[in-house]
Amino acid sequence: MKTTTKKDYDCVQSVRKVRERIAKDTEGKSPKEILEYFRRKKNKNTRFGKGQ
């Protein structure tokens, strides 16, 4: 199926970039270190800096 509209934003490409960045950031880390990575990310991305 061919698209008929021009896309300015490619969601699939964006998600792939994020996944690649996460894989690079967590490469070689232990499971505990990976969990801590996501906890830091969650706290950083919340409005008040703490999990909800």
C-alpha positions as YAML, in Angstrom:
chain: A
units: angstrom
residues:
- id: 1
  name: MET
  ca: [0.00, 0.00, 0.00]
- id: 2
  name: LYS
  ca: [1.41, 3.32, -1.03]
- id: 3
  name: THR
  ca: [0.84, 6.46, 1.03]
- id: 4
  name: THR
  ca: [-0.80, 9.37, -0.73]
- id: 5
  name: THR
  ca: [0.13, 12.10, 1.73]
- id: 6
  name: LYS
  ca: [3.49, 13.58, 2.55]
- id: 7
  name: LYS
  ca: [4.57, 12.95, 6.13]
- id: 8
  name: ASP
  ca: [6.45, 15.57, 8.11]
- id: 9
  name: TYR
  ca: [6.86, 13.32, 11.14]
- id: 10
  name: ASP
  ca: [7.65, 9.60, 11.10]
- id: 11
  name: CYS
  ca: [6.55, 7.99, 14.36]
- id: 12
  name: VAL
  ca: [8.16, 4.63, 13.59]
- id: 13
  name: GLN
  ca: [11.53, 6.25, 12.94]
- id: 14
  name: SER
  ca: [11.23, 8.25, 16.16]
- id: 15
  name: VAL
  ca: [10.46, 5.14, 18.23]
- id: 16
  name: ARG
  ca: [13.39, 3.30, 16.66]
- id: 17
  name: LYS
  ca: [15.75, 6.15, 17.60]
- id: 18
  name: VAL
  ca: [14.55, 6.07, 21.20]
- id: 19
  name: ARG
  ca: [14.97, 2.28, 21.39]
- id: 20
  name: GLU
  ca: [18.47, 2.48, 19.96]
- id: 21
  name: ARG
  ca: [19.42, 5.19, 22.48]
- id: 22
  name: ILE
  ca: [18.06, 3.14, 25.38]
- id: 23
  name: ALA
  ca: [19.89, 0.03, 24.16]
- id: 24
  name: LYS
  ca: [23.13, 2.03, 23.94]
- id: 25
  name: ASP
  ca: [22.63, 3.56, 27.41]
- id: 26
  name: THR
  ca: [21.90, 0.21, 29.07]
- id: 27
  name: GLU
  ca: [24.46, -1.89, 27.20]
- id: 28
  name: GLY
  ca: [26.61, -3.97, 29.54]
- id: 29
  name: LYS
  ca: [24.68, -3.04, 32.67]
- id: 30
  name: SER
  ca: [23.33, -5.45, 35.24]
- id: 31
  name: PRO
  ca: [19.55, -5.86, 35.66]
- id: 32
  name: LYS
  ca: [19.69, -3.73, 38.83]
- id: 33
  name: GLU
  ca: [21.55, -0.96, 37.00]
- id: 34
  name: ILE
  ca: [19.00, -1.07, 34.17]
- id: 35
  name: LEU
  ca: [16.12, -0.73, 36.65]
- id: 36
  name: GLU
  ca: [17.87, 2.23, 38.26]
- id: 37
  name: TYR
  ca: [18.33, 3.80, 34.80]
- id: 38
  name: PHE
  ca: [14.57, 3.67, 34.19]
- id: 39
  name: ARG
  ca: [13.78, 4.94, 37.70]
- id: 40
  name: ARG
  ca: [16.02, 7.97, 37.08]
- id: 41
  name: LYS
  ca: [14.38, 8.54, 33.70]
- id: 42
  name: LYS
  ca: [10.91, 8.32, 35.23]
- id: 43
  name: ASN
  ca: [11.77, 10.77, 38.01]
- id: 44
  name: LYS
  ca: [13.41, 13.15, 35.56]
- id: 45
  name: ASN
  ca: [10.37, 13.14, 33.27]
- id: 46
  name: THR
  ca: [7.70, 13.72, 35.92]
- id: 47
  name: ARG
  ca: [6.46, 17.19, 36.67]
- id: 48
  name: PHE
  ca: [7.77, 17.46, 40.23]
- id: 49
  name: GLY
  ca: [10.77, 15.15, 39.96]
- id: 50
  name: LYS
  ca: [9.18, 12.31, 41.94]
- id: 51
  name: GLY
  ca: [7.22, 9.27, 40.84]
- id: 52
  name: GLN
  ca: [3.48, 9.45, 41.09]
...
